[in-house]
Amino acid sequence: MQLAQFIKDNRKISQFYTPFSGTYLLKSPTDLFDLQASFVGYFPPDLFVLAKVNPSEVAGWLNKDVWSWFNASHDNILAQLESASKGIGSGALFS
């Protein structure tokens, strides 16, 4: 199975973006170690790296599409948190 298909099928990954050949930016609701465990069996041991990126601590020069994708969910989560804080106890935080 190709890596792109593996990532598309991986239930631990909610979104992905490939800004450069061989580079995947992944969004996942799970923690880093749970996400890593989902890759066991695809890669031989010691041949991949996952790193958590804090969207508020990123800088660089990329095209606008990459930054739009990168910030999209972060902005949505902040809006959901803000909305949820106004109606605490009214239901689930994330739908």
N, C-alpha and C positions, 0 to 999 in steps of 0.2 A: 504494500500500500504506500502511495506517495505521502510525503509529509503534509502537504496541503489538505489532502482528503482526511488524513488522520486527525488534523486539527479541526476540520469542519465537523467530523463525527464525534469529537471529544465532548462529552456532556459537562465537563468541568470548565470549558471555555465558552463564554457568552458571545464574544466578538474577537476578530483578529484583523490585522492589517499588515500588509507586506510592503513597506516603503522601499526596501532594497532587496535584491536577490539574496535569498538565504537568510533573511532577517524577518522574524515575525514578532509583531507587537500583539500581545494577548490581553484580553480583559476577562477576568474570572471572578465570580463571587466567592470562591474558596480561598483558603490561605495558601501560601506558597508551597508548603510541604504536601498538602493534599493535591495540589496541581502537579507537583513533581511526581507523586506516586502514580498519577494517571498516565505518565509517559513511560513508566517502567514496562519493559517488554517491547517498546517500539525502538528505542535507542539502546545500543550496548552500554553497559555501565561506564560511567565517566566520560561520555561523549556528548553531553549537552549541558547548557547552563540556562537557568531561569533566574531572573532578578526582579524584585519588586521595585516598581518605580512610583514615586510619589508625584502626582500630577502638579502639585504646587511647587515642586523643587526640580524643574526641568528647564533647561535652556539650550539653545542651539539654533542652527539654520536648517530648516526643512521647508518644503513647500506648504502652502496654506491648507491643502487637503489633509495632510498628515496631522497638522495641529488641530484642525477642526475635528477630525476623528478622535484624536487623543483626548481632547477636552470635552467632547460631547457627553459622555456618561458622567463625568465628574460634575459638570454643571447640572445634569438631571438629578443626580444624587443629592446635591446641595439643595435644589429646589424641593425635592421630596422631604428632606429633613426639615426644612423650614416650614413646609406645609404641615407636616406631621406634628411639629412642636405646637402649632396653633390648635390642634384637635387631639391632644394626647388622650389615648384610651378609645379612640374612635375606629380603630382597625389596624390593619397591617401597614407597616412602614413602606415596604416595597411590594408592588404587585407584579 
